[in-house]
Amino acid sequence: MSDKLDYVQQLETQITTTKATLEKLKGERDQTMIAVQHEEVENLEKYLDEAQINLQNLSGTAEDAWHELKEALEGLMGNIRASLSRLLGDSEDNSES
């Protein structure tokens, strides 16, 4: 065989091997992203449950004590917005692939 033919075959083998490795990595990435999204959804559900409970407590709280619950609710709502933003960002990234 000629050097050129040997070189072409080596490159073809490397390209084929690299493509297979890339596909494997893509599959692992997809599984990881799914796991992260599930975890984020669980966090969001937890935050929403806590916010609902605190909202109910806020309704029955004395005038001078409601500020503490207000701060807790604002923190939870910030967590909810951040969680939702991460989920939406992940979804947008996935649609571009």
VENJONOR-V602679 format. One record per backbone hydrogen bond with DSSP energy under -0.5 kcal/mol. NH is the residue of the N-H (numbers start at 1). CO is the residue of the C=O. If there is no record, write none. Layout:
nh/co
NH/CO
NH/CO
//
This chain:
nh/co
6/2
7/3
8/4
9/5
10/6
11/7
12/8
13/9
14/10
15/11
16/12
17/13
18/14
19/15
20/16
21/17
22/18
23/19
24/20
25/21
26/22
27/23
28/24
29/25
30/26
31/27
32/28
33/29
34/30
35/31
36/32
37/33
38/34
39/35
40/36
41/37
42/38
43/39
44/40
45/41
46/42
47/43
48/44
49/45
50/46
51/47
52/48
53/49
54/50
55/51
56/52
57/53
58/54
59/55
60/56
61/58
65/62
66/62
68/65
69/65
70/66
71/67
72/68
73/69
74/70
75/71
76/72
77/73
78/74
79/75
80/76
81/77
82/78
83/79
84/80
85/81
86/82
87/83
88/84
89/85
90/86
91/87
92/88
93/89
94/90
95/91
96/92
97/93
97/94
//
